[in-house]
Structures are given as C-alpha cells and as structure tokens.
C-alpha cells in the first residue's frame, strides 16, 4: 500500500511539472448580429451578419518551456462564417495563421510558415478596425492597407524582438517557393513600435511582388486572395505610421497609410467586381482619426473618421476616387468574455474609379452602393473564449 502511494505521488509530481512547463489553449471569438444596409446594389438589405465588428475564428496555441528562457511555440487559427460554418478561405482549414517557432525571453521569437505581416502586428492595434477596437465595418476602402488583416503571408519567416524598454521591432519574408522564380509571388514586411507612458507610436511597411492572377498559387499570397482579399495587382507597396494617446478613460489616435498597386487588374467588394483594364495603377492615401471613451467598466464608446484619397493612372484611363467614412459604436460588456454592441457607419464616395466608371460607396465587407452614399447599422453579440 505504501509503495503504491509513493509511486502515485511520484507520477503526480511529474505530471504537475510537465503541466507547468507546457500548455495548449483553445481560443476564439464568435460575433453574430443583425445588419441593415440602406443600399446594397440598389436595394435595402436586412441580413444576419457574421463578424461585422470582430472576426469570427477559433484557434489552438501552445508553448513548451525548454529551459534557459527558451520556449517552443505554435499557433493554428481558422476564420469562418458563423452563419453557415464555411471557412473564410475555400478548402483551407487554418486560413488565418499556422506557424511554429522558438521564442527567447532575451532576444525575441522566430516563427515559420503562415502568419500576418507587420502592418497588422504593429499598426493594426492603433487603427479602428480589427485588432484596434475590433470594428471591421470601419476598415479603409477595399482594406487597401491590410490593417483589417484581409490576408496573411504563406511560406514566411518572421522575427519579433523582445520588448526593450517599450521598443519592439520585427521583420517578415514570405518565399515564392517557385524553383527558378525567386520573386514570383513573394512578400516582405518590417515594422516597429514604441510605447512610453500614455503614448504609443508605430510604423510599418509591406511589399508583395508578382502575385497577379495567382500565377504561382503556392507563393506567399494565397491563391484564394490575390494581392489582397479585394484587390489584385502585379505589385503592392504599403507603408504607414500611427500614434495614440491615452488619458484616463479616453484614448485618441491618428493613423496614416499609403498604398500603391501597380498594374491593377481587378477590384472587388462584398462579392461585387469592378473591372479595371491591365495597365492601371491605384494609389491610395488613408487618414484616420479615432477615439474611444470608457464611460463605465462595462460601457465603452468608439468613433472614427477616415478620409481616403485615391488616384487611378495608366495607359487605360485615370480617375480620382475619394471616400469619407464615419463610424460610431457602443459596446456593453455582460461579462469579461461576452458583450453586446450597436454600431452605425456612413460612407460618402466621389470621383471616378478609372474606366470602371463613377466611384460608389462601399462599406467594408458589404455589397457596394449604387450611388455615392451608403449607411449600415448593426446590433450584435460577441463571445470570446
């Protein structure tokens, strides 16, 4: 009997030790609600929405303590539509992130395979959309700068530094994986941030090469996404910077991004395509002012305004599309993991979208308006686990 107790105690000690040194966590977000759009292709539309504010996804992440401040880590993450259960990218289970790597407490982390670029990691948290305040409807037109993380980079190697007194930096390179065609659908990105007291500053850059028409479907940009979930071009170059300041319950921020699409051949929004003849180039400047105020521990208000100034040039016509986007949101926490929200978004568009004709309003993720104006309103429930 004593021997049995001793053996059980020894195995229990080993099990506790192993549990303390490694972990695997299931996590995710479920966002569903009712969404109204006053003009979706010329018609009013009531629909059940999935991910209007926060992305809907689930994932597994884990780490193992290797000793000496070194850890093995992994993440597998899948986005899907809560309405019908379908993956957000066809035939791809882990369509957001899928990587493994090593992390040093002193030097930072190196991770391999599918992951987000540094625009998402460093500048995204300062923007109103996605990882900022979790507001997909307020993303910049076409999500042209990927701050709403419409796509991730495959075949990539990423380095993220440790935190050195508030300063962090990183870099990413996505391989084409095409023998003899090193630049055929490759990507690279770099970014840095600095946090000092109430101030938080970040800057980042991203470039994608030769991913037009998915000539190399196994390259850095996924075959189901093109150069962007909404835009397809021969080359994309994006850079941006942002700053926010927190004072008590209030946070105010400004984000600027600049995106060039060279030899743009197609654009789409909410399932509607805009045909742009080969040879067109699209240049977009986004100026975003955002703010958040926590009225009570449970209730927060969020507002943002973005002015997007675009130019279409090239041998097949020119244009000067412009968009003004305003969003207002109230979020009430029922618990630490569950909240309800109500949001309204208004967008006004003007100018010409090249040979595609007059520019129209197109609130992110929704079908474009038939005119230069569009209004959307949603009320929903978000649960995190």
Protein Blocks (a to p, Z undefined) as FASTA:
>chain_A
ZZmmmmmmmmmmmmmmmmmmpccdddddddddddddfbgghiacddddehklbccddddd
ddddebjhiacdddddddddfknopafbghifblmbccdddddfknopcdehjdddfklm
mmmmmpmghjlnopaklpcehilnomnopbccehiacdddddeehiacddddddfkighi
lmgopaddddddddehjbccdddddddehkgghlalmlmbdfklojbfkbccfbdcdddd
dddddehjbccdddddddddehiabdceehiacdddehiacddddddddddddfbfkbcc
dddddddddddedjebccddddddddddddddfbfkbccdddddddddedjehjnopadd
ddehiacdfbfbdcdddddddddZZ
